[in-house]
């Protein structure tokens, strides 16, 4: 029977390791839990108990043991999502509603032997599916290339055999097994879930798991009772996905691969994608038109049977009318426009669009949710100011802090300074010579930093004696120096957390004098620190003490009786381009919501420094259990929601989306995965953790808001091209269908033969491919180009009701032009004594239809007034070709083959008058429509 050693009722990552005896009676696999609860967990056991349980030891495994465990448990890799094959993507493209309807119409056309219609429809279906599946397959290949870049090694301690001393060597991370002993240093990624055996000044970044922007201190605990074993983040455990910020450690691997906490977070969220803005808009339009299409053939059949006595012989015409109402090119235009935009982004900005409809969703975003760290701010602090005990500016405090930072780094032999030390030394370097002290450049080259006990004096620190690096337990760092001219004396310089430093101070330096530090003054200083922290600053307290020189070493118990000097205030360094990018997003109608795990004051200050008014700053606990509209309303009034967990972020994004907003979420960690999946479009940078890249729809070259702004612009232009196609095609098609229905009832013959309808649709559809390659330029007045350009500054949302109003107005106008053409044809035939037979009528209407469609394309897309200096674009060329075909085809040898004969010359003169009036009416209605929208 498997033996479970985890405590009942606890939650966490399970190591799927089962207890059994092998042939030698050695315990091999065990069922452990890698959370922080229970006495039988890696967090709850003593070091010796855990090593015995894992059949390991402080010297590590032998190579033979490691090989056996690797074969048994598998490689240390997170299970990846399998990318679908190209054929599977192709078949998945058929689920598009318009593609499915076109496929059905093609099958019906084949069933009634209308082979021309069937072949054309099938070609459109295949082209659309090939474009979509090809674009997504290329994005999948780009993602696979990114995965190959994330290769890493780990320093593991293993023995060649029992009794042989261990040797530390680098091996690929995927070769680690449970029971391995590894070494960690600054900058290393934690390659698996580990239990710390030894640690020195260890702090880790675990923002990818918890969203915490600051490094978290870790320490080795042999007997964890009362030492954090019951905490969700035990101080003696490190998890895969985190990285070492400072310090070093030796650790025991307790979980690998699919059994890590990282993998549990990866597999937790539901992988079924929610219905996005693209799905809602295009599907809404599609099903509205599908109802019309399904209703049109029965109406045509019944009307012709009732009025003209024609029965099933009109079925091919009815099918042709239904196809004529269908925007056959919609799947092709949509896919081509999005694929072209995605290709341009990949080529110019390094942005990978994994799912083509996500580019439309980008253009439709009106709320962008993001974290603060790495987006609005950089992953490093900068010094804001240094102040004395009264709160006034005092550069002397910064200089003493720089003495501590420099000699701590030099004497503690740390591989690199932590971020706070770098910020302090950098600030002194920017100040240059302050007062009478030397610069950091001098310090770095000569190994000395001048400091003075009071203003006006100018001794220098000639020698560093000892250093006690930052201790996560005591939360302070100490440097011991001997200054020139003060032989027989050592100076202790201390910096650290305000509470811990003030607890060790007995005196206070202020206004050039020193005084006793009583409890009341200590509380005042703590209040001052708390106030600055609430304003978004992080404070380090600085103190010093004079001691008689000695030869022995220094320890923490020597850090007592200090004189408090003041505070160094630090803030997060702002991302250089964030301010301009936020302004651009605001102009484009995108509201930014900062969802962060940081302190509310820190997040609010970053927003204010970037010009983004934070308004009411909320915290996740204040939102309580709100969900749905109440939660969306509360978040809508705020810009910052602080102290957010992964679940809080997903809950907020879901509420905003369900309230009608189109949401985007930018994240890069495991804790961001639920929100990435909940948003209409999930966005992550290229250096995000693997699971975030897998779960996102769009992968950026870097975590930069300007890149999002460029992607958003391309998405809106692509969506604008799709919207222009829909506006023009549907209004023109609706007008033609209405005219055909009337003509079918008024004329003793079919108004157009099925072959003629098919050729007309082919010409119009081919011309409309230009929309996929059009890029609106600047325009004047109320032209459509001005509208299209302005579209880039508005969320690109395709609303079915808006489309219905638009196509109804312009469709009726088009139908009126068609009916006027009937009168022109009758007048021309009567005046010239022409036969006026079906062939002449078909030719005249064919020409009029293509010319009005060309005019609609020109006026509704590029406007009546052309932009100054605008070059001829693809739409202009397509319009010209369509007009030429409309005029010449009935006059060519192909005309009689299609059942058309040349109309009399008078017809063309009268048609010119009709087209002139139609163009004027079209421009007037378009101008009025644009003015109302503006």
N, C-alpha and C positions, 0 to 999 in steps of 0.2 A: 504494500500500500504506500502511495506517496505520502511523505511526511511534510506537513505545512508548518513552517516555523514562524509565519507572520501572525501578528495579533489580529483577532477577528474584529471586523468592523472598521478597519483602517483603510485608507485610500492611498494609492501611490503607484509607482511603476513596479510591475512584477518581473522578477528575473525568472523566465520560464525554464528553471533548472530543477529537475526532479531528482529526489533522493533515490539512489539505488546502489547496489553493491556490484562491482565488477568481478572478474574471475579471481582477482587477488584479494577481494574483500575490502578494497579501498573505496571510500565514499567519493563519488564523482560529481553528481549533479544534485543541486538542492534548490528548494523553492524558497526564495528570499523575497523580501519586499524592500525596495530602495527608497522608501519615504522616511519620514522622520518620526514614526510612531511605532511603539511596540518593543518589547525586550528582545524579540527574536529577529530584529531587523539589522542591517548593516550599521544603522545609526545607534541602535540600542545595545549591541554586543560590545564587549571589550575587544581590544585589538587582538589579544591572544585567542579569544573565543572565535573571532571571525576568521583568523588565519587557519585555525584547526578545522573549522567548518568548510573552508575552501581548499583544504589540503595544500596550503602554501606556507611561506615563511618569510622572514625579513630579507633573506637573500634571494628571493624570487623562485621561479619554477625552473626546472631543467628543460632543455630543448625537447626532450622526448615527451615530457608532460604537456608542454605547449602544443606540440604537434597533435597529440591525442585529443586535446580539448578543442583545437581548431577544427579537426575533422568532425568531432561530435557536435559542437555547438554552432559551427559555421563562422563565417568571417564577420568582423566588426564593421558592418555597414548598415545604414538605415534602409529599410525596404523602400525602393523607389516606386513611383507610379509608372506603370508601363505605358509608353507612348503608343497610341494606336497606329496600326500600319496604314499605308497610303490607301489600299483598297477599302479598308474599314472606314477611313475618313470619307472616301468617295461615296460609299453607301449611306453614311450618316448625313451627307449633304441632301439626300432625297427627303429628309424629314422637314425641310423648309416647306411651308404651306403652299406657296406659289409654285415651287418646283413640283410638288406632288400633284397639284391641280393641272399643271401643264402636261404632266405625264399621263394623267387620266384622259385629258382632252386628246392627246396624241393617240392613245389606245382607241378611243371612240372614233377618231378620224380614220384610223386604220380599219376599224370594224366596218365602216360604211364605204370603204374603198377610196377615201379621199387621201391618196398616198402623198400628194404634194404637201398638204397641210401636216400630215403625220410626220413626214421626214423633217420638215422645218422645225416643228415643235421638239422632236427628239434631239436635233442638233443643239437647240437652245438649252435643253436640259443637260446634255452632256457637257457643253461648254461651261455652264454655270457650276456644275459639280467639280469639273477639273480645276477651274480657277480657285474655288474655295478650298478644296482638299489640298491642292498644290501649295497655296499660301500657308495653310496651317501646318503642312508637312515640313515646309522650309523653316517655319518658326520652331518646330520640334527639333529639327537638326541643330539649329542655333542653340537651343537649350541644352542639347546633349553635349555640344562643344563647351558650354560653360561648366557643365559638371566635370568634364575632364580636367579643367583648370584647378579644381579643388582637391589636389592631391596633398597629402601630409604624411609626416613620419612622427614617431614617438620614441623617446629615450627609454628603453626597457632594460631591466636588470635581470639577466638569466645566467644559468650555469650550464656548462657543457654536459655535466653528469653529476651525480651525487658525490659529495666530497671535494668537488672542484670549486675554487673561489668564483664568485659571480663576476660577470663582465657587463658593463653598460654599453649598449650599442643602439644604433638607430634602425628601426624596422618600420615598414608601412603600417599605418594606423589600422588597416583592415586585418592585420595579422595578430592583433592583441587578443588575449583570452582572459577569462575570469581567473584570478589568482596571480596575474602578472604584477610585478612591482615596477613602477615607472618613476621617472624623475621629471619634475616640472620646473620651469624657469620663466622669467618675464617674457611676455609675448607668445608663450606656448598656448595652443588650443588644448583644452582638456579633452582627450581622445575617447574617454569612456566615463561611466559613473565610477568614482573612486572614493576610497576611505583614506584620509590622511594619516600617515604613520609618523612623519616628522614635517614640521613647517617652520619657516623663518620669515617673519614679516610678510606673510602671504596675503594678498588681496586679489580677488578675481572679478572680472566683468561678467555679469550674468544677465545683461540686458536682453540677450536673445531669448532667455527663458522667462524672466520675470519683469522685464521692462525697466529695471532700476538703472539709472544712468551713472551712478557713482559706483566705484569698486566696493566690493563687500569683503570685509576681513574674514579670514578662515584660520583655523588653528587645529592642531592635532590634539585629540582628547582620548586618553586611554580608557578611562572609566567615565562614560558620558552621563551617568546618573546626575540629574540636576544641571547638566552642562549643555543642554540644548537638544537632547535626543528626541524630545516631543515637539520640536519646532518644525514648521513646514520647510524651513531652509536650515538644516542642521549645520553648525559651524565647522564640523569635521568631515563633511561630505562635499565633494565637488561633482558637478554633473556635466556630461557631454553637451557641447554647445556653448560652454562658458570659456573664458580665456584668462590667463594669468596677467594681472596688471603689474604686480610687483612681488618681490620675495621669491622664495624657492620652496620646494617640497618634495618629499618622497611619499608615494601613495600606492595603495593596493587596489587593483581593478576588481570591482564587485559586480559589474554588469556591462555587457557589450551588445552591439547590434540592435536587434529588435527589442531587447529587454531593457534598454536604457529609458530614463525618463524623457529624454529627447524624442525617442521613437514613439513613446506613449502619447506625447503631445502632438506628434505628427499624425498619428493614426486616429486621434480622438474626434476631430471635427467631421461632420458628415461631408462626404465627397460629392453628393448630388448638388449640382449647381442650381441656384435659385433662378427664377425668371428675371432676366435683366431688362434694362430700359429698351434695348434693341428688340428683345423678344416681345415686350408689351406693345411697342409702337408698330413695328412691321407686321406682327401677327394680327393686331387689331385692324390695320388697314387691309391686310390680306383677306381676313374672314368677312369683312364688310363687302369687299368686291366679289368674293366667291359667292356670296348670297345672290348678288346681282347676276353673276355669270350663270348660276344654276337656274335662275328665274327667266333669263332671256330666251333660250331655245324654246321652252314651252310656249312663251308668249308669241314668238314669231310663228311657230307652227299653228297655234290656235287662231291667230289673226288672219293668216293667209288661208287657212281652211274655211273660216267663217265668211270672209269678204270675197276671196278670189276662188275659192273651191280647190285650192292647191293643198295637197296632203303631204305625204312623206317625201315627195320629190324636192320639197324645200328644206329637208333635213340638213344636207350639206351646207346650204346657205345659213341655216340657223346655227350650225356649229361654227361657221366662219364668223358670224356676228359675235358669238360668245368669245371666240379667240380675239376678235377685234376689240372687244371691251377689256380683255386681259392685258395687263402690262407685261407682255411675254418676256421682255428684256429685264424685268426687275431683278430676278436672281443674278443675271449676268452683270447688270449695272452695279448692283449692290456689291457683289463680290469683286468686280474689277476696280471699283472706286476705293473700296477698303483695302484691297491687296496693293493697289498703287500707293495709297497713303502709308500703309505698313512698310512697304519697300523703301519709300522715301525716308521714313523715320529710321529704319535700320541703317540706311546708307549714310545719312547726314548726321544723325544724333546717337547712333548706337542703341536705339530703342527696339526691343523685340516685342512684337505683338503676337502673343501665343494663340489667341482666339480672335479671328478677324472681326466678328461683331463687337468685340471689346473696343475697337477704334471708334465706332459710333457711340458706344457708351461713354468713352472719354469726352467726346464732343457734347454729350448730353448732361455731363456732371454739373450740378448746381451747388453741391456740398462736397467739399474735400476734407476728409478726416485724416489727421496725421499725428505722429509723435513729435516731440520737441527736439530731442537729442539727435544730432546728425542731420536734421532737416532745417530747423530754424537756427539751431546752434551747432557748433562743432563739438567733437568729443574731447574738449580740453578747456580748462578754466583760464581766465586772465585776471590780473589784479585790477580791481576797480579803484581802491584807495587804501591808505593806511592811516589809522587814527590813534590818538592817545586815549587815556582813560576818560577824558571829558567828551570824547566824540569829535574833537577837532583834528584836522589833517596834520599828520606828523610823519615825514619821510624817514625819521630816525627808526621808527618801528619796522619799516620795510627793510632797512639795512640790517638790523639785527636778525630779522627772519631770513635774509639772504645768507648771513653768516651760518645760521643753523642749516639751511638747505645745502650749501656748498660743502661744508665739512662733514655733514652726515653722509653725503654722497661719496666724498673722497675716502673717508675712514671706514665706512661700513662696507665698502667694496661691492656696492650694488651695481648690477650691470648697467642700469640706466636710472635716472631720477624719475620719481613718479610725477604725475601731471601737476601736482601742486608745487613741487620744487621747481619744475621747469617754468611754471608761471611766475614764481617769485624771482628767480634768477633772470628771466626774460624781462620782467618789469624794471629791475635795477639796471639792466643793460640798456633799455630804452631811455631811462632817466639820465644815463651817463654819470657824470660826476655830480653828486647831490651834496650840497654843502661843501665839506672839505674831505669827503670820502672818495676813494678810488672807484673806478668803474668795474663792472663785472668782467669786461675784457681784460683789465689788469689783473683781476683776481684769477681768471682762468689761466693766464700765462705765467704770472709770477707766483701764483699759489697763495695769494694773500688778499684779504678784504678788510679795508679800514672800517673801524667802528668806534664810536665814542660813547662813554657813559653819560655824557650830558652835552647839550649844544655848546659848540665852541671848541671843545677838545678834539684832538685829532691823532690818537694813537692808532696803530694798525695791528691786525691779527697776524702775527708772524708765523704761528705754528698751530696746528690742530693736534690735540692730545688724544681724544677718544670720541666715540660717537655711539649713541644708543638709537638704532633706527626705529622708525614708527612701529609701535606695538598696538595691534588691534584691540588688545584688552585694556591697556592704559590710555590709548588714543593720544599719544604724544611722541615726539622725537626730541632727542637731546644731543647737542654737540658741546664738547669741552675744548676750549682754546686757551692758548697762552699768548697774551698780547705784548707787543714790544714795549719795553720800558716798565713792565709790571712783573718783574721776576719774583718768583716765590708765590705767585698768585695764579689761579686758574679761574676762567670765567665759564660758567655753564649757561648755554643759550638754549631755551626750550620753546617749542611751538607745538600747538595741538588744539584739540577741542576745548572750547571755552570752559566748560564745566570742569574738565579734568585739570587744566592748567591752573584755574583759579583756586581749585581745591588744594593746590600745593603752594600757593602764594601767601606770604605773611605781610608783605609790604606793597605799597603802591607808589609808582613814580608818576608825578604830574606837576606841570608848571616848574620844572627844574628842581623840584624837591622830592623827598621821599617821606611817606607817612605810613602809619599802621593801616592794614587792610582789615576792617572789622566786617561783621556779618551784614550790616546794612549796606555798606559800600559794595560788598561782594554781590548782594542781590541786585543792586543797581546796575552793576556791570553785566550780570547775567540778563537783566531786562533789556539793556542796550543791545546785547548780542541777539536776543530773541527778536527785537524790533527790526534789526537789520536783516535777519533771516526771513522775517515775514515780508520784507521788501524785495526778496529775491536774491540776497547776497549770502555767500557762505563765509563765515568768519573763522579765522585762526587766531587764537590768543598767543601772544609772545611775552616771554618773561626771561629774566636772567638772575644769576646769583654769583657771588664771588666766594671762592674757596681757597684755603691754603694749598699750595702745590704739593703733590704727593706722587709716589711711584706706582702705587697699586692701581688696579682697574676700578672703573666706575660701574655702578649698578643702579637699578631703579630706585632703591631706597635712598640714594644720594640726592635724588631730585626732590628736595624739600626746602622750605624757607626761601622761596623765590620772591623776586620783586617784579610785580606786574608792570609791563611797559605799554601795552595797547593791543590793537587788533589789526590784522590784515584782512581786508574784505575782498573776496573774489566772486566773479560771476562767470557764467558760461560765455565762451567766445561765440559771437554771432557768425552765422554762415554769411560769407561776403555778398552773395547774390540774393539772399532770402528777402530782404526788404523790397527790392525792385520786383521780384517775382510775386510777392504778396500784393503789391499795387496792381500788377498786370492781371492777377486772378480776380481782384476786386472789380476791375474795369470789365472783365469778361463775365461778370455776374456769378462768380463762384464764391460761396461763403466758406471760409476756412474754420474748421473746428480742431482745436489742439487737444488730443486725448493722450494724457501722459500719466506715468506713475510717479512723477516728481512732486516736490513740494508746491502747493498752489502759488506761493509768492515767487518762486523761481520761474515757473512757467509764465506767470503774469508779467514779470519784469522783462523776460525775453520778448514777449509780444509787444510791450510798450516800446522797448528799445528799437524794434523793427517797424514801428509805426502802425501796429495792429492793436486797436483798442480792445483790451481783454473784457471790458464790461464786468458783468457779475461772474466771478470765478467760482465755479462749482467744484465740489469733490464728490467722488463716487458714493461715499457713504451718505451724503445729503440727498442723493437721488433715491436712496433706499431701494425699494422693490418696484419702482415705477417701470412701466413698459408701455409700448404702443403710443397713441397720441399724447398722453400726459408727459411721457418721457421726451418725446420729440419736441413738444412745446417748451419744456424746461430747457433743453439743450439748445433750441433755436434762439433763445434769448441770451445765451452765453457764447463765449468764444473758447474758453478754457474749461476743461473738466480734468481735474487733477486726482492723483491717487487712484488711477484706474487699473484694474486687473484685466487680464485677457478677456474674461467673461463680460466685464463692464464695457469694454470697447465693442465687442460683438453685439451686445444688447443695444447700445446707443446707435450703432450703424443700422441695425435691423429696424429700430423704431423710426429713424429718419427715412429709410427707404419705404417702409410701409405707410408713412404719412404722405407719400407722393413725391419725395425728393429723389433725384438720381444721385447716388452716392458713390464716391471713390474713396478708397482707403490706401494710404501709403504706409507700409510697415516692412520690417526686415528681420524680425525675430520669430522664434517659435510661438511666443505669447501673442503675436499678431495674427497667427494663422486663422483663428475663428473669425476675426473681423475681415480679413482678406476674403474669406469665403462668403461672408454675409453681405458684402458690398456689391453694387452693380458691376463695378470693375475694381479688381484688386491690383495694386501697383507695388512693386518692390525694386530696390536697386540690385545691380548685378552682384555685389558682394554680400547680399543677404544670405542667411542660412539656407541650406539646400531645400528644406521643406517649404520655406516661404517662397522661394523661386518656383517650386513645383505648384504651389497653390495659387500663385498670382496669375493674372491675365496679361499684364504688361510688365516687362522687365526693363528698367532704366539702366543707362550706362553708369550712372552714379546717382546718389541720393541728393538730387538737386531739384528745387522747385522750378527753376527755369527750364529744365528738361521736360517737366510735366506741362509747363505752359506751351512749349513747342508741340508736344504730342497732342495736347488739347486743341490747339489751333488746327493741326492737320486733321484731327477727328471731326472738327466742325466743318472744315472745307469739304471733306469727303461726304459728310452727312448733308451738306448743302447741295452737293451735286446729285445725291440720291433724291432729295426733296424736290429739286428742280425737275428731274426726270419724272417724278410722280405727278407733280403739278401739271406739267405740259402734256404728258401722255394721257393721263386720266381725263383731263378736260377735253382734249382733242378726241379721244376715243368715245367719251360719253356723247359729245356732240354728233359724231358720225353715226353712232348706234341709234340715237333718237331720230336723226334724219333718215336712216335706213328703215326704221320701223314705219315712219310716216310714208316714205316713198313706196314701201312694199304694199301699203294699203291703197295708195293713190294711183299707182301705175299698173298697167295690165301685164307687166313683165317684172322680173327681179331687178331691183335698182342696180345691183352689181353682181356679177357672177362670182362664185366661190374662188375661182382662180385669180380674178382681179382683186378681190379682197386680200387674198394671200400675198400677191405681189406688192400691193400697197403697204400691207403690214411689214413685209420684208424690207422695203425701202425705208419706211419710217423707223423701224427698229434698228437697221444698220446705221442710220444717221444719228440715232440717239446714243450710240456707243460713245459719241464725242463727249457726253456728260461725264463719263468716267475719267476723262483726261483733261477736263476743263478746270482752270483755276481762275476764279473771278478776280478781276483787276479793279483798280480804283475807278469810280464813276461819279458823275455829277447828278444833281437833281434827285428825282425819285426813281431813277432807273433801277432795273433789277440787279445790275452789278453792284450798285450802292447797297442794295438790300443784302446781296450775297456777301459783300465784304463785311457789312454790319453783322451778318450771321455769326462771324467768328467771335463777336463780342457778346453773343447770347448763347445760352444752352441750346444745342441742336436736338430738339425733341420733335419726333414725328407724331402728331396728334390726329387720330382718325376723324374727329369731328371738324377740326380745322380744314383738313383735306376735303371732306365732303362739301363744306360750304364753298371752298375755292373751286372745286371741279364742277359744282352745280352752276355757279355763276358763269364761269368761262365756257362750260359745256353748252349751256343754253345759247350763249353768244355764238359759239361755233355752229350749233344746229341752225340758228337763224341765217348764218352765211350760207350753209348748205341749201336751205330751202330757197334762199334768194337765187342761188345758182340754178335751181329747177326753173324758176321764172325766166332767168336769162336764157337758158337752153330753149325753152318754149318760144320766147320772143325771137331768138336768132333763127330758129327753124321756120317760124311763121314768116318772118321778114324776107328771108332768102329763099323761100319755097323749097327748103331742104326736106328730106324725108323725115328727119327727126326720129328715126328708128332707134331700137335699143343700143345698136353699136355706137351711134353718135352720142346718145345720152351717157353710156358707160364711159366713153372717152372724155367727155366734158367734165363729168363728175370726178373721174380719176385725176384729171389735171387739177381741178379745183381743190380736191382733198389734199394732194401733196403740197400745193402752194400755200394753202391755209395752215397746214402743219408746219411748213418751213417758216411761215410768218410767226406762228406761235412760238416756235423754238427761238427765233431771233428776238422777239419783243419781250417774251416772258423771262428769258434768261439774261440777255445782255442789255435790255432796255432800248427805248426808242432813240435815246441820245448816247452815242458812243463816247466812251472816255477818251479824253485827249491823249494822243500818243499811244493808245492801246494797239498792240500788234494784232494781226488776224490770228484768231485762235481756232481750236478744233471745232467749236460750235459753228463759227462762221463758215468754215470749209464744208462742214456737213450740210448746212442750210443751203449753200450754193449748189452742191451736188444734188440735193433733193429737189430743188426748183428746176434744175436742168432736166432731170429724169421725168418730172411731172409734165413738162412741156413737150419734150421730144419723144418720149416712149410711145404715146398714141400715134405719132406721125411716122414712127420708124416701122421697118418690116415686122417687128414683133407685135405691133398693134393689132393687125388682123388675126394673128395667132391667138391673141388673148380676147378676141371678140370685140375689138374697138376700131372705129373708123374716125378719120379726122373731122373735127367740128368745123363749121363755116368760119371764115375770118372775123365776121362780126362778133362771134362769141367771145373771141379773145379781147376785143375792145370793151365789150360789156363786162367781161370777167375782171378786167383791170379796174373798172369803176367799182365793182362789188368788193374787190380786194382792198381798194383804197379806203372805202367806207368801213370795212371790217377792221383794217389796221388802225384807223383813227379811233373806232369804238374800243378796240382791244387796248390801245395805249391809254385811253381815258379811264377805263375801268381799272387797268393795272395801276395807274397813278393814284386813283382814289383808294384802292385796296392798300397800296403801300403807305399812303398818308394815314389811313386809319390804324395800321399796325404800328406806325411810328409814334 
